[in-house]
Amino acid sequence: MENQPAERPDANAIEAALMRLIGERGPGKTVDPTEAARALGGAHPDQWGPLMQPIRRVAVTLAEQGRIIILRKGKPVDPRDFKGVYRLTSPRHD
């Protein structure tokens, strides 16, 4: 029997991991999406790498709902229109 890949986390598991990490980080702090990928998939890039696109999709959905903010170079971006490296943070409540 071949090495079967672990069950892929679904959108709910990804959302829970993102919200937990952002919550633990606290206001004004950011989370790298690879942190969520490693938490869900494991330390090896073969484990967490394939989770990056599903994590991005969930992050976009959460940002569209106003539950998180997607940052690029420290500035909020349109969740439907951004490229490259990004970070996640909680919305400000002041």
Summary of the structure (lengths in Angstrom):
residues: 94
radius of gyration: 13.6
end to end distance: 55.6
largest distance: 55.6
contacts: 238
relative contact order: 0.20
helix: 47%
strand: 11%
